[in-house]
Amino acid sequence: MTLAKVVAKVLADLVIPGKAEIMQTFFKTRKGEYGENDLFIGVTVPDQRSVAKEFYKTITLDELSELLSSKIHEHRLTALLMLVYKFEKTKDKIGQKEIIDFYLKHTKHINNWDLVDTSCYKILGRYCFENQDSKILEKLSDSKNMWEMRMAIVGTMHHIKKGQFELTKNFALKNLKHPHDLMHKANGWLLREMGKMNEKELLNFLNLHYKEMPRTCLRYAIEKLDEELRQDYLKGRI
């Protein structure tokens, strides 16, 4: 039995009766956030993290590929958690690049907000920041695949935490007119995080672009501002 199958069996033993139905109902009602063929078995995220910490040191990338190509959401999320742990513990550049190449090779399986947001900035974002190389994120931002576009904007979170905001602002501007509300949420969320680090940067961006920002993006971006200022932006009085 491969280690991937061992992990799948361990996850199966942690299934909570009835939880899969709850997850299925919750996620399927949010149109476009999960793939039509996604399956759920009903394992909590804390349990998935425990399994990931137990097996990440010994599981190979080939075995992770087996889990990541599964239709079962918990298999894929656990695989990505293990990949994050592997990346965080890998200090040599060759090993990190191998993980980055693996991640980019499997983006078709990283196709919902949960999977993207769990893994992207901790792997791609950190790698691009530490190597001062934004080409990977820029290429993803030009993709026609919404999840790869979301990877690009979410990947800038590491830059935000380090006080660098240009990539976030550039990608948000590029995606302002995207037709899907999930991109508006991602743009707004990252702009909000930028504002938590440096409110002046956010206000400068808003003053230039708030009138063209989709409502969802704007509401997320201004969420942490003072109520009076929030109302000014929402009512277009700035």
WOZI-V793014 format. One line per field, one symbol per residue. ss: DSSP state (h for helix, s for strand, l for the rest). phi: phi as a letter, one per 20 degrees, with the letter a starting at -180 (. if undefined). burial: # if it has 16 or more other ideal C-beta (glycine too) atoms within 10 Angstrom, else .. A space follows every 50 residues. Layout:
ss=???
phi=???
burial=???
This chain:
ss=llhhhhhhhhhhhlllllhhhhhhhhhhllllllllllslllllhhhhhh hhhhhlllllhhhhhhhhlllshhhhhhhhhhhhhhhhhlllhhhhhhhh hhhhhlhhhlllhhhhhhhhhhhhhhhhhhllllhhhhhhhllllhhhhh hhhhllhhhhhllllhhhhhhhhhhlllllhhhhhhhhhhhhhhhhhlhh hhhhhhhhhhhhllhhhhhhhlllllhhhhhhhhllll
phi=.ffffffffffffegegnfgfffgfffffegnecffefdcdndffgffff ffffdffdfeffffffffefeegfffffffffffffffeeeeffffffff ffgffdffedcbffffffdfffdfffffffdlcefffffffefeegffff gffffegffgfenddffgffffffdgegfdffffffgfgfffffffebff fffffffecffefggfgffffegeeggffgffffemef
burial=..##..##.##..##....#..##..#.....##...#.####...##.. ##..##..#.#.##.###.#.################........#..## .###.##.#####################....#.##..##....##### ##########....#.######.##..#..###############..... ###.##..##..##.#######..#....#.##.....
